[in-house]
């Protein structure tokens, strides 16, 4: 199931990767640094609000759909989740309106935050649809929804930005395309829970599982979002725009890989545990962790090596130089964050010990707050990126230590060591190449660096690379089962 998902979700992540880069290219040019900073702050507020209120229902859908299907309880399961979502959805607009009205926000920021909050209902409901499809192995339909939202949201947002709607434009684009996708997808979902019943005890069980996940994600968002608010308070919204541009370039580039593997990996781990027990889980998890390290470690090192030409190529000239300073540190932080979120945290969700998941994120989130308020006033952008990277590293250690108390997911240190060794020739090759025009320099350094890493990893057989290569070739054959 994992390798089928890896192949099936590849188009989604290619689209997300391309659109993610285009988003940076387009919006850092269509928006001023201040407007881009407004967008960054409003986006952070949207994600925090979404996570606080609705993510627990999405997490419960992802974890319990397979179990409900096996037991013939799909209708009751889905009815309970959608009813819970509806109760939250009815009260949210009023709450959001009061908060925006009372908050001391200037006009542009108030409009952007309102647009982000309005997008939440559509984004969350379509997320329920996607999680159900992923859990049921409907790779093609889930992938189609992702691609439509990714491309459509970007296109609409870019048009609105060109029309002069400022920092609210990307968020309005996201709301519009989510509403369109929901109009097409929701009728089919409604048929699946026709005849189902609202079950209060089931809802309580789902909340007991999902709410700690939401709280842990909020703590994670504290790490990824606090820096924007502190920078805005001490240095202004233009500095937030510079920081967010560099952060987005590093984080989104890595996230393409991590989200891709997470889409395939999460359902595969649940299926392995439900059908084959712990032995099957450990085998599947080891494959996933090895493959994840093989792809993301060189990507992290590569991003740090080409930060300047990449920033100059993709980010608007008003933001590029400052953003290039941010990219290497956030790339390292993004590596720790991705490994933590898409692999180490699976131990808590699979073992249904999500309270420990919240505990694992409490210390790094608190550390991030302390470091940001201590470092940003003195060091500015440098302080923000140092705080973020340190906090993600501490979070990875805490999650691994506590996760072993629930389910001992394997950590393939041999793969980590060999992948690290294989990065050495990549670094040497890139450092030996001269500076030149942006596109030739980036193409030459990225291409030759990746080739050097690939050859070294193959010779070292890092993570059983040769075996995985044969497995993927078999999976690509028509009618192959994985």
N, C-alpha and C positions, 0 to 999 in steps of 0.2 A: 504493500500500500504506500510506503514511503517513497519508493522510487517512481511509482506511477504518479504520485503527487508532485514530485520534483519535476518530472517532465511536463505534467499537465499545467502546472502553475508557472512554468517558464515564460510563456507569452505575457502573462499578467505582469511579471516582474520586469520584463524587458520594457513593457509599456510604462510601468511606474518609474523605472529608472530614467527612461528618455524624457517623460513628462516632468519628473523631478528636476532634471537638469534644465529643461526648457523653462520651468517655473522660475528658477533662479535667474536665468538669462533674461527672460522677458520682464519679470516684475521688478528686478533691480534697475531696469532701464526705464520702464513706464512710470514707476513710482519714485518720488524723491526719497533720500535717506530717512527723512522724518516720517513720510507716509509708510515707508517699508517698516520702520520701527513701530508705527501704529498697528500695522497688520500683524507684526510679531506678537505684540502685547495682546491684541484681540484674539489671535489664534490660541495663545496660551490660556486665556480665560475660557475659550470655548472648550478646549480639551479638558481642562480641569473640571468644568461644570458637567460635561458629558460623562466623565469618569465617575464623578461623585454620585450621580443619580441613576445612570442607565447601564453602566458597564457590567454590573452584577448579573443582569438578565442575559446579556450576551455570553458571559462566562458560563452561566448555567446551561444555556442552549448548547454550547460547545461541548461541555462535559457530560451532560445527561441524555442528549439526543440518542446516541448509540445504545445506551442502556434501555431507554424507553422503547426504542424500535425492537430490540431483542425480546422485550417482555410484552409487546403488543399494546403499549400504553402511550403511543405517540400523540393521540388526540388529546388526552388529559394533560399530558406533559406540555404540549404547545398551547393549549387553552389557558393553562395556569400562568405560563410565562407572558403570553400576550395580554392577559387581563392585568397582571402586575404592571406591565409596561404602560398600559392604558391609564391606570390609576396615577402613575407618576406623570405621564404625559399631559393629563388634564390640569394638574396643578402647576406644572413648570412654567408656562407662559406668564402667569400672574406673578409668580415669584421672581422670574427674570426681569419683568418690567419694573417691579418695585425696586430691585437692586440697582438697575441702571439709572432709574429716576433719582434715587437717593445718593448715589455715588458721585463724588466731586470730579467729574470727567469733562474735558473740553469737548466741543461739538464733534470733531472728526473721530476722536477715540470712542465717544458714546455711540456714534453711528456704526463704527466697525465692530464694537463689542455686541451691539444689538443684532447685527447681521450674523455674527458667529453663534450667538445664543439661539437665534431663529433656525439656524441650520441643524441644531442638535437633534430635534425631533425626527427630521427626515433621515439624518445620518444614522441615528441609533436604530430606527425601525428597519432600515435596509440592512443594517449590520446583523440583526436577528435573522433575516432571510439568508444572508451569506453564511452565517455560522451553522444554520440548519443544513444547508446544502453541503458544506464542507464535511460536517459530521456524517452525512449520509453517503459520502464518496462521490457526490455529483460535481466532479472537478470542472467539467466544461462549463456548466451553467454558473457556478460560483466564479470562475475565471472571467466569464463574459460580463458579469455584473461589475467586477473590479475594474476591468478595462474601460467599460462605459463610464463609470464614475471618474476614473483617473483622467481620461482624455476629455470628456465632456466638461468636467469642473474646471479644468485648466482653460479650455477654449472660451467658455462663457466668462470666466474671471478676467481673461486677457482682454476681451472685447469691452467689458465694463471698465477696466483700468484705462484703456485707450479713450474711453468716453469721459474720463476725468472723475470717476467715482472714488478714487483714492484708495486708502488702506482697506476699505470694506470690500473691494472688488473680488479678491480671491475667495472670500467667505461667502459672498452672495452667489458666486459661481458654484461653490460646493453645495449650497442649499438647493439651488435650482436643479442641478443634475441628480441629486439624491431624490428629490421629489418626483422627477420624471421616471427614474428607475423604479421607484416604489410603486408608481401607478401601473407599471407593467408586471412587476414581480409579486405584489401582495395578493392579488386574486387567487393565484395558484396556491399560495401558502394557506389562505383561509380554508380551502377545501380540505387540507390535511388535518385540521382540528375541528372540523364539523362534527357535531355530536359529542365533543369532549366536554369535560366538566371542570369548573374551577375547584381546586382542591387546596384548602387553606394550609393543611399540614405539608403538602408538597411545596407550596410557596415558601413556607418557613424554612424547609430543608434547603431549598435553592438559595434563599437569602443567607442562611447560615454558611453556605458554601461560597456564594458570590460576593457578599459584602466585604469580607476580608480581602478578597482579590481587588475590589475597587479601592479600598483604603490603601492597600500596598501600592497600587498604581498611582494613587494620589501622592504618596510619599516619593515614588519614582519621579513623578512630574514636578515635585518640589525641587528635585535635583536638576531637572532639565529646564525648569521655567523660572525659578527664583532669580537667577542671574539677570534675566530681562528686566524684572521689576526693580531690582536693586540698581542696575545700570541706569534705568530711566530716572530713578529718584536722584542719583548722584551725578549723572553725566548727561542726561537728556535723551530724547527719543532717537536722535540721529546716531548716537553711539549704539543704541539697541539695534538699529538697522544694520550697521557695520558688523556687529557681533552675530546677529541672526543670519546674515548672508554667509559668513564663514561657517557658522554652526550648521546651517542647512546643507551647504555643499558637502561637508564631511559626513554629517549624520545620514543624510538621505542616500548618499552613495553607498555607504555600508548597509543601511537599512534595506536597500533593494535585495541584498543577499540574505540578510537575516530574516526578513519578512517572507521571502520566497521559501526558505527552508522551514520557517515556522508554520506556514500554511500547510506544507506537506507533512511536517514532523508531528505537530500536535495531534491531529486525528490518528496518525499511525501509531503513536505511543498509546493512546487510549484503546485503540483496537487490539494492540498487542497484549496489553494488560488484561482486557476483558476476555479475550479469547484464549490466550496462551499462558497467562499468569506471569509471575515475576521473571522467570527464565527468558521468556520471549521478549519481555520488556527490556531487560538488560542488553540482550543481543541487538535489538532494534535501536536502543539508545546509543550504544557504542558506535554503530554505523553512522548515526546522525551526528554525534559529537565530532567524530573524526572528519567527516565530510565538511562540517561547519568550520572547523579549524583550518582545514586545507584551503578553503576559499577565503575566509575572512582575515586571517593573519597577514597574508601577503597583500590583501587589499588595503589593510590598515597601514602597513609600511609603505606601500606604493603611494597612497594619498599624501602621507607626510613628505615623501620625496618630491612630489610634483605640485606641492601646494601653490607655489607662486605662479607658474605658467597656467595652471588650471584656473586659478582665481582670476587672472588677467583675461583669460579667454571667455569665461562664463559669467562673471559678475560685472555689473556696471562700473565704469571708471571711478565714480565717486566713492565706491565701496571696496574696490578690489584689493588695494594695498593693505588696508586694515584687516580685511577678511582673511588674507593669506597668512597672517600671523596666527589666526584662530584655528585654521584647518588642522595642523598637525596634532595639537593637543586634544581637540575634539574628536579626531580620528581615533586616538588611543582610548579616550573615554567612551566613544561609541562602540569600540571592540568589547570592552568590559560590559557595557550596557547590553549589547546584543547577546553575548554569551549568557548573561544573567537572565534576561527576559525570555529568550527563546529556547533555552536549554535548562539551566539550573532551576528555574522556577517551576519547571514541569514536575519536579519531585513533590511539591506541595499540592498542586492541583490533582495529580494522579493519586496521591495518598489521601486526598480530601482533608488535608491539614492546613487550610488556608489561613488560619490564625497565625501560624508560624511564618507564613509568607509576609504578613504584615510586620511581624517582629523583625524579620530579616532586613526590612527596608527602613525601620525606624532610626537606627543609628546613623546610616549614611545620609539620610534626609536631614537629620538634625545637624550632622557635621557640615553638610552643604550650606545650611543657613548661617552657621557660625562663620565658616570660611568666607562666604560671600560678603557678609557685613564687615568682616575683618580685612579682607584683601581688596575689594572693589574700590572703596574710597581712597586707598593708597596707590593701587596699581592699575586701576581701570580695567580695560579689556583683559589684560594679562591675569589679573586677580580672578576674574570670572571664569576663565578657561582653566586655570589651575584648580580652582575649587571644584569645578565640574568633574574633571578627570580624576582627582583624588577621591571624590565621593563615589563615583562609579566603581573604582577599584576596590574600595572598602565594601561596597554593596555586593560585589562578586564573591569576595571572601566570606562575608557573613551568610550569603545565600547558600554557598556550598557547604559550610559548616553545619548550618541548621537543616538543610535539605537531607543530609545523610542520616539524620534522626528519623526521617519519614520513609524515604525510599533511597537506597544507595545507588543513584545513577552513576555510571562509570565516567571517570574523567581520564581520557586517553593521553596520559603524559608523554608516551612515546611519540604519538602523532604531533603533539605540541612541540616537542624537542626537534623532531625532524623537519617540521614545517618552519621552525625558527632558523634552523641551519640552512634550509633551502632559500631563506630570504637573504642570506649573506651575499651570494653572488648577484642577486638582484640589486642590492644596495651598491655593490662595487661597480656594476655596469652603469647604473644611473649616475653615480658620482663622476665617472670617467668621461661622460658625454659633455660636450661644451654647451654653453647657453646659446640660444638662437631665437628666431621668431617663435611666437607662442605655439602655433599649430604644429610646425615641424618638431619643435622641442618636445612638446607633449606627446606627439605620436611616436617619436623615436624612443623617448625614455620609457613610456608606458609599454610599447611593443617589445623592445629588447629586454626590459626588466621582467615582464611577464614570461617571456621565453626563457630567460635565465632561471627564473624560479621553477617553471614547469619542468625543465630538464633536470634540475637538481632534485626536485621532489620525486620525479619518476625514478631517478637513479637510487635515491634513498628508500624508495617504496614507502613514502610517508603515508601513514594511515591505510596501508594496503591499497595504494592508488592504482596499481596495475589490476588488482582484482575488481575494484569498483569500476574501472574502465571497461572491463569485460562484461560486468553486470549491466552497465548502461547500454552497451552495444546490443546485448540480448533484449533489453527492454524496448529498444527502438524498433525491433523487428515487428512487423504487422502481426497482431493477434497474440503478442507476448503477454504473459501474466507475471506480475511481480508481487 
